[in-house]
Amino acid sequence: MSINPFFQRLGLIIGADGLEKISRTGVLVFGAGGVGSWAAEALVRSGIGKIGIIDFDTVCESNVNRQVQATTLTLGLHKAETLKKRLLEINPACEVTAWNEEFCRDNAGRFGIEKASYVIDAIDPLNQKLDLIETSCAAGVRLFSSMGMARRMDPTRIKRAEIWNTRGCPLARLVRQGLRKRGFSGSFTVVYSDEKLPMRGDTSGGEEAETCRAKKIINGSAVTVTACAGMILASLVLRDITGTL
């Protein structure tokens, strides 16, 4: 079987069979921000055959420091649609679908979660995150979820674990608590950081000025951390597909 020259270097590692498995796989990425956008790009650059991007937001100035589709030319455009355009420029043969919507329990049936091979959870709001986790696990889909990556500067503190084994991540603690209250007894793999967070208000990484939309708190974020988390999520998918996880 001939190897697409776009993915020749990856093929030298995983072989033509590995590339073929990746090309037959569909992934849904919920959240096209500082984590999800890089995960999506890494998957498409690795030959994924089908990918869905779900994000209701538009690109604003404060996204430029960490989101792959955010540039001075894309301000005001939908994140999902803008990322779709970029992904198709990388690999026109990839089947890319963009939903300019916010995931919630009421619209969970719109995205074909039960038909996907993998779900990447890179959304922030806790209730939607819990809904996505429950929906994906109930559908029997392999889920990889990102925990909190804001207010951190050290990507070497990023780790992989089952949700119940995470330590030192405030968001992971809230997710565990929320799942217990819902009676959830399953498990799934997460990417999290155990880096100690600075006190809120510190100039070293606390709150930043509000620039996009109404929020009670806007946390600082560094691309060196969020992009690494996205790359690790994509790696988990790719290694699971090829049996090297």
VENDA-V14384 format. One record per run of one state. SS is the DSSP state (helix for helix, strand for strand, loop for the rest). FROM is the first residue (numbers start at 0). TO is the last residue. If there is no record, write none. Layout:
ss:SS from:FROM to:TO
ss:SS from:FROM to:TO
This chain:
ss:loop from:0 to:3
ss:helix from:4 to:22
ss:loop from:23 to:24
ss:strand from:25 to:29
ss:loop from:30 to:34
ss:helix from:35 to:44
ss:loop from:45 to:48
ss:strand from:49 to:53
ss:loop from:54 to:56
ss:strand from:57 to:57
ss:loop from:58 to:59
ss:helix from:60 to:62
ss:loop from:63 to:76
ss:strand from:77 to:77
ss:helix from:78 to:89
ss:loop from:90 to:93
ss:strand from:94 to:98
ss:loop from:99 to:103
ss:helix from:104 to:110
ss:loop from:111 to:111
ss:helix from:112 to:114
ss:loop from:115 to:116
ss:strand from:117 to:120
ss:loop from:121 to:124
ss:helix from:125 to:137
ss:loop from:138 to:140
ss:strand from:141 to:145
ss:loop from:146 to:153
ss:helix from:154 to:156
ss:strand from:157 to:161
ss:helix from:162 to:164
ss:loop from:165 to:168
ss:helix from:169 to:180
ss:loop from:181 to:187
ss:strand from:188 to:192
ss:loop from:193 to:205
ss:strand from:206 to:206
ss:loop from:207 to:217
ss:strand from:218 to:218
ss:loop from:219 to:221
ss:helix from:222 to:240
ss:loop from:241 to:244
